[in-house]
Amino acid sequence: MSVEGAGGSGVLVGRAPVPAGVRMLLVFGGTFDPPHRAHLELPMAALAACGGDWVLYVPAGRSPHKADGPRAGDADRVEMLRAGLEEIGAAGRASIGTLELDRPGPSYTVETLEALRGEIPAGCVMRLLIGADQARVFHSWREARRIIGLAEPLVMPREPLVSAGEVAGALAASGAWSEGEVRAWESRVLATVVMPAQATDVRAGLANEGLDGAAARGLLSEGVRRVIRERGLYGLGRPGGGGRP
């Protein structure tokens, strides 16, 4: 896809912009509709916790796990994400990959990782960064064990699963994993902070309170709010202008 404002000295945007020399790459996918503070800050905390080098944010095209598509357009979601990452100083540690936006149809993680394997630097190890809520249903993902072989998951705690033991218990209860696999999952849980936030709640707050309401100010960075206002996203602001309609 063509993204206005991509590149430059800020956060890199492209199909799979991962610099040479990156040894451990964290792949973090999501709809980012809009990207809230947890989307921006938790992967960077996970990067420090695991000793990784780089985070590749991968905005989804159409998720097979969600009935509805994103509310904001592809270029708008990329621009919100770019603005938010630059605001928190992630340039030089993170980039945005558009490979899921560049292909039609549902975005399956296994296909994305297989495509990335051919594009990232030689010798780079991929880890798939997911939330504990996603780990709980990971067995339902297409070719779940193949995904683990391509990019072993790293799990960020998320309510109500805020410890490695709670994540392991939930996965054991699913009956989808062997005892050894459950132990492996327990070892993948990172000791990072929990930031409860969902894009659906953010959109509801925007609809009820606008861009200057408590929900928007608390959950969205100033850069993301600026893009929403300037582009008139979610029925707020107006393209090329400012303020509420």
Backbone hydrogen bonds in HBPLUS format (Angstrom, degrees):
<---DONOR---> <-ACCEPTOR-->    atom                        ^
c    i                          cat <-CA-CA->   ^        H-A-AA   ^      H-
h    n   atom  resd res      DA  || num        DHA   H-A  angle D-A-AA Bond
n    s   type  num  typ     dist DA aas  dist angle  dist       angle   num
A0006-ALA N   A0003-VAL O   3.26 MM   3  5.66 153.0  2.33 135.4 131.8     1
A0096-ILE N   A0012-LEU O   2.88 MM  84  6.25 162.2  1.92 157.9 163.9     2
A0014-GLY N   A0096-ILE O   3.13 MM  82  6.51 158.6  2.17 166.6 173.0     3
A0098-THR N   A0014-GLY O   2.74 MM  84  5.73 150.0  1.83 133.1 142.7     4
A0018-VAL N   A0016-ALA O   2.96 MM   2  6.01 115.3  2.39 117.6 101.5     5
A0125-VAL N   A0023-ARG O   2.76 MM 102  5.99 174.3  1.76 150.2 148.6     6
A0053-ASP N   A0024-MET O   3.03 MM  29  5.42 166.2  2.05 142.5 146.6     7
A0054-TRP N   A0024-MET O   3.40 MM  30  6.74 150.7  2.49 160.0 161.9     8
A0025-LEU N   A0125-VAL O   2.77 MM 100  6.05 165.4  1.79 160.5 165.6     9
A0127-ARG N   A0025-LEU O   2.79 MM 102  6.11 150.7  1.87 165.8 168.0    10
A0026-LEU N   A0054-TRP O   2.84 MM  28  6.18 172.3  1.84 160.8 162.8    11
A0056-LEU N   A0026-LEU O   2.79 MM  30  6.15 164.0  1.82 164.8 169.8    12
A0027-VAL N   A0127-ARG O   2.82 MM 100  6.15 163.7  1.85 162.9 168.2    13
A0129-LEU N   A0027-VAL O   2.90 MM 102  5.75 163.6  1.93 144.9 150.3    14
A0028-PHE N   A0056-LEU O   2.95 MM  28  6.10 171.8  1.96 151.5 153.8    15
A0058-VAL N   A0028-PHE O   2.86 MM  30  5.98 160.0  1.90 139.6 142.5    16
A0030-GLY N   A0058-VAL O   3.29 MM  28  6.55 147.6  2.40 144.5 142.0    17
A0060-ALA N   A0030-GLY O   2.85 MM  30  5.57 152.1  1.93 133.8 139.2    18
A0039-HIS N   A0036-HIS O   3.02 MM   3  5.36 118.7  2.41 106.7 121.3    19
A0040-LEU N   A0036-HIS O   3.21 MM   4  6.58 150.2  2.30 149.8 158.6    20
A0037-ARG N   A0219-LEU O   2.84 MM 182  5.57 154.1  1.91 155.7 160.4    21
A0041-GLU N   A0037-ARG O   2.78 MM   4  5.86 174.6  1.79 162.9 164.3    22
A0042-LEU N   A0038-ALA O   3.10 MM   4  5.37 153.4  2.18 130.3 138.6    23
A0045-ALA N   A0041-GLU O   3.03 MM   4  6.34 148.3  2.13 148.8 158.3    24
A0045-ALA N   A0042-LEU O   3.09 MM   3  4.96 117.1  2.50  93.6 109.3    25
A0046-ALA N   A0042-LEU O   2.80 MM   4  6.07 153.1  1.87 152.9 161.2    26
A0047-LEU N   A0043-PRO O   2.88 MM   4  6.07 145.9  1.99 140.3 149.3    27
A0048-ALA N   A0044-MET O   3.27 MM   4  6.55 154.2  2.34 140.2 145.0    28
A0049-ALA N   A0045-ALA O   2.96 MM   4  6.20 153.7  2.03 144.9 153.0    29
A0050-CYS N   A0046-ALA O   3.01 MM   4  6.14 149.8  2.10 152.7 157.5    30
A0052-GLY N   A0047-LEU O   3.06 MM   5  5.03 142.5  2.21 146.5 151.2    31
A0055-VAL N   A0093-ARG O   2.97 MM  38  6.43 149.2  2.06 144.3 153.9    32
A0095-SER N   A0055-VAL O   3.03 MM  40  6.56 148.1  2.14 159.9 168.3    33
A0057-TYR N   A0095-SER O   2.88 MM  38  6.20 165.4  1.90 165.9 161.4    34
A0097-GLY N   A0057-TYR O   2.78 MM  40  6.03 162.1  1.82 159.3 165.5    35
A0107-SER N   A0062-ARG O   2.83 MM  45  5.78 146.1  1.94 144.4 149.8    36
A0066-LYS N   A0063-SER O   3.36 MM   3  5.49 169.6  2.37 107.1 109.8    37
A0077-ARG N   A0073-GLY O   2.93 MM   4  6.19 158.6  1.97 156.2 161.4    38
A0078-VAL N   A0074-ASP O   3.00 MM   4  6.28 160.0  2.04 154.1 160.0    39
A0079-GLU N   A0075-ALA O   2.95 MM   4  6.09 156.4  2.01 142.0 148.6    40
A0080-MET N   A0076-ASP O   2.92 MM   4  6.15 158.5  1.97 150.0 155.5    41
A0081-LEU N   A0077-ARG O   3.01 MM   4  6.13 163.1  2.04 145.8 150.7    42
A0082-ARG N   A0078-VAL O   2.82 MM   4  6.02 162.0  1.86 151.8 157.1    43
A0083-ALA N   A0079-GLU O   2.93 MM   4  6.04 166.1  1.95 148.6 152.3    44
A0084-GLY N   A0080-MET O   2.96 MM   4  6.14 160.4  2.00 149.3 154.8    45
A0085-LEU N   A0081-LEU O   2.93 MM   4  6.10 162.7  1.96 153.8 158.2    46
A0086-GLU N   A0082-ARG O   2.98 MM   4  6.13 161.9  2.01 152.2 157.1    47
A0087-GLU N   A0083-ALA O   3.05 MM   4  6.17 147.2  2.16 140.5 149.5    48
A0088-ILE N   A0084-GLY O   3.24 MM   4  6.57 144.2  2.38 143.2 151.0    49
A0090-ALA N   A0085-LEU O   2.95 MM   5  5.24 169.2  1.96 155.8 152.7    50
A0089-GLY N   A0086-GLU O   3.18 MM   3  5.07 159.2  2.22 100.9 106.6    51
A0093-ARG N   A0090-ALA O   2.85 MM   3  5.36 150.5  1.93 143.6 143.9    52
A0094-ALA N   A0090-ALA O   3.06 MM   4  5.66 119.5  2.44 157.7 161.8    53
A0101-LEU N   A0098-THR O   2.94 MM   3  5.20 124.9  2.26 105.7 120.8    54
A0102-ASP N   A0098-THR O   3.04 MM   4  6.26 130.8  2.29 149.4 163.8    55
A0111-GLU N   A0108-TYR O   3.10 MM   3  5.50 124.1  2.43 107.1 120.1    56
A0112-THR N   A0108-TYR O   3.11 MM   4  6.46 156.2  2.17 151.9 159.2    57
A0113-LEU N   A0109-THR O   2.92 MM   4  6.17 165.5  1.95 161.3 163.9    58
A0114-GLU N   A0110-VAL O   3.06 MM   4  6.18 154.7  2.12 140.6 147.6    59
A0115-ALA N   A0111-GLU O   3.01 MM   4  6.20 154.1  2.08 144.3 151.0    60
A0116-LEU N   A0112-THR O   2.88 MM   4  6.13 156.1  1.93 149.2 156.4    61
A0117-ARG N   A0113-LEU O   2.95 MM   4  6.09 151.6  2.03 147.0 153.5    62
A0118-GLY N   A0115-ALA O   3.26 MM   3  5.69 139.4  2.44 105.8 115.0    63
A0119-GLU N   A0116-LEU O   2.79 MM   3  5.06 160.5  1.83 115.1 122.0    64
A0120-ILE N   A0116-LEU O   3.03 MM   4  6.03 146.2  2.15 175.6 173.5    65
A0124-CYS N   A0121-PRO O   3.17 MM   3  5.66 156.3  2.23 135.5 135.4    66
A0128-LEU N   A0152-GLU O   3.23 MM  24  5.96 143.5  2.37 109.7 120.1    67
A0154-LEU N   A0128-LEU O   2.76 MM  26  5.94 147.4  1.87 149.9 148.7    68
A0130-ILE N   A0154-LEU O   2.96 MM  24  6.27 167.1  1.97 172.2 175.9    69
A0156-MET N   A0130-ILE O   2.85 MM  26  6.23 160.4  1.89 154.8 161.5    70
A0134-GLN N   A0131-GLY O   2.98 MM   3  5.30 127.6  2.26 104.7 118.0    71
A0135-ALA N   A0131-GLY O   3.02 MM   4  6.41 151.4  2.10 149.0 158.1    72
A0132-ALA N   A0156-MET O   2.89 MM  24  5.80 130.7  2.14 172.6 159.4    73
A0136-ARG N   A0132-ALA O   3.10 MM   4  6.29 148.5  2.20 143.8 150.3    74
A0137-VAL N   A0134-GLN O   3.19 MM   3  5.49 134.0  2.42 102.6 113.6    75
A0138-PHE N   A0135-ALA O   3.18 MM   3  4.81 166.2  2.20 101.3 104.9    76
A0140-SER N   A0137-VAL O   2.93 MM   3  5.69 160.6  1.96 123.6 129.6    77
A0141-TRP N   A0138-PHE O   3.01 MM   3  5.40 163.3  2.04 114.3 119.8    78
A0146-ARG N   A0143-GLU O   3.06 MM   3  5.18 121.1  2.42 100.0 115.4    79
A0147-ILE N   A0143-GLU O   2.97 MM   4  6.33 148.8  2.07 152.9 162.5    80
A0148-ILE N   A0144-ALA O   3.17 MM   4  6.56 153.7  2.24 145.3 151.5    81
A0149-GLY N   A0145-ARG O   3.15 MM   4  6.42 147.6  2.26 139.9 147.9    82
A0150-LEU N   A0146-ARG O   3.05 MM   4  6.36 141.2  2.20 143.6 154.1    83
A0150-LEU N   A0147-ILE O   3.03 MM   3  5.09 124.6  2.35  96.8 111.4    84
A0151-ALA N   A0147-ILE O   2.82 MM   4  6.01 167.3  1.84 164.6 167.5    85
A0155-VAL N   A0188-ARG O   2.97 MM  33  5.86 171.4  1.98 136.7 138.6    86
A0190-LEU N   A0155-VAL O   2.83 MM  35  5.86 172.2  1.83 162.7 163.1    87
A0158-ARG N   A0161-LEU O   2.93 MM   3  5.39 151.1  2.01 149.1 145.2    88
A0161-LEU N   A0158-ARG O   2.72 MM   3  5.39 131.8  1.95 146.1 139.2    89
A0167-VAL N   A0163-SER O   3.05 MM   4  6.36 158.5  2.09 152.0 157.8    90
A0168-ALA N   A0164-ALA O   2.93 MM   4  6.12 165.5  1.95 151.3 155.4    91
A0169-GLY N   A0165-GLY O   2.89 MM   4  6.05 156.2  1.95 144.2 150.9    92
A0170-ALA N   A0166-GLU O   3.04 MM   4  6.23 156.2  2.10 145.0 150.5    93
A0171-LEU N   A0167-VAL O   3.04 MM   4  6.32 157.6  2.09 151.6 157.7    94
A0172-ALA N   A0168-ALA O   2.87 MM   4  6.06 154.8  1.94 150.8 158.0    95
A0173-ALA N   A0169-GLY O   2.97 MM   4  6.11 152.5  2.05 143.1 150.4    96
A0174-SER N   A0171-LEU O   3.24 MM   3  5.20 136.9  2.44  93.5 105.0    97
A0175-GLY N   A0172-ALA O   3.19 MM   3  5.66 149.1  2.29 109.2 117.1    98
A0182-VAL N   A0178-SER O   2.93 MM   4  6.23 154.7  2.00 153.0 159.8    99
A0183-ARG N   A0179-GLU O   3.09 MM   4  6.38 157.2  2.15 146.4 152.0   100
A0184-ALA N   A0180-GLY O   3.04 MM   4  6.31 150.1  2.13 141.7 150.0   101
A0185-TRP N   A0181-GLU O   2.93 MM   4  6.25 154.4  1.99 148.3 155.0   102
A0186-GLU N   A0182-VAL O   2.94 MM   4  6.25 154.1  2.01 149.4 156.6   103
A0187-SER N   A0183-ARG O   3.17 MM   4  6.47 146.7  2.28 143.2 150.9   104
A0188-ARG N   A0185-TRP O   2.97 MM   3  5.14 148.7  2.07 104.5 114.5   105
A0189-VAL N   A0186-GLU O   3.47 MM   3  5.78 170.0  2.48 109.1 112.0   106
A0201-ASP N   A0198-GLN O   3.02 MM   3  5.33 121.8  2.37 103.8 117.7   107
A0202-VAL N   A0198-GLN O   3.05 MM   4  6.44 154.6  2.11 150.4 158.3   108
A0203-ARG N   A0199-ALA O   2.89 MM   4  6.14 163.4  1.92 152.7 156.1   109
A0204-ALA N   A0200-THR O   3.01 MM   4  6.21 150.9  2.10 140.5 148.7   110
A0205-GLY N   A0201-ASP O   2.89 MM   4  6.15 154.7  1.96 146.7 153.6   111
A0206-LEU N   A0202-VAL O   2.87 MM   4  6.19 153.5  1.94 151.2 158.9   112
A0207-ALA N   A0203-ARG O   2.95 MM   4  6.16 156.1  2.01 145.2 151.4   113
A0208-ASN N   A0204-ALA O   2.97 MM   4  6.18 150.7  2.05 146.7 154.4   114
A0209-GLU N   A0205-GLY O   2.78 MM   4  5.66 161.7  1.81 151.4 156.6   115
A0210-GLY N   A0206-LEU O   2.85 MM   4  4.46 141.1  2.00 117.0 126.2   116
A0213-GLY N   A0210-GLY O   3.35 MM   3  5.53 167.2  2.36 109.0 111.4   117
A0217-ARG N   A0213-GLY O   3.05 MM   4  6.20 170.2  2.06 157.3 160.4   118
A0218-GLY N   A0214-ALA O   2.87 MM   4  5.82 147.7  1.97 143.5 152.4   119
A0219-LEU N   A0215-ALA O   2.94 MM   4  5.89 152.3  2.02 149.2 155.5   120
A0220-LEU N   A0216-ALA O   2.90 MM   4  5.36 148.2  2.00 142.3 147.5   121
A0225-ARG N   A0221-SER O   3.02 MM   4  6.30 164.0  2.05 153.8 158.5   122
A0226-ARG N   A0222-GLU O   2.85 MM   4  6.05 149.1  1.95 146.1 154.8   123
A0227-VAL N   A0223-GLY O   3.15 MM   4  6.43 156.8  2.20 145.9 150.5   124
A0228-ILE N   A0224-VAL O   3.04 MM   4  6.31 162.3  2.07 151.9 156.9   125
A0229-ARG N   A0225-ARG O   2.95 MM   4  6.16 159.7  1.99 147.9 153.4   126
A0230-GLU N   A0226-ARG O   2.85 MM   4  6.05 170.1  1.86 156.2 158.8   127
A0231-ARG N   A0227-VAL O   2.93 MM   4  5.90 155.3  1.99 148.9 154.7   128
A0232-GLY N   A0228-ILE O   2.96 MM   4  5.71 114.0  2.40 136.1 148.9   129
A0233-LEU N   A0228-ILE O   3.06 MM   5  4.92 150.4  2.15 136.4 142.7   130
A0232-GLY N   A0229-ARG O   3.40 MM   3  5.24 152.7  2.48  95.7 103.5   131
A0238-ARG N   A0229-ARG O   3.25 MM   9  6.29 134.4  2.47 163.4 163.3   132
A0240-GLY N   A0230-GLU O   2.74 MM  10  5.28 135.3  1.94 150.7 157.6   133
A0236-LEU N   A0233-LEU O   2.98 MM   3  5.63 160.7  2.02 120.1 125.7   134
A0241-GLY N   A0238-ARG O   2.90 MM   3  5.26 159.1  1.95 139.3 138.2   135
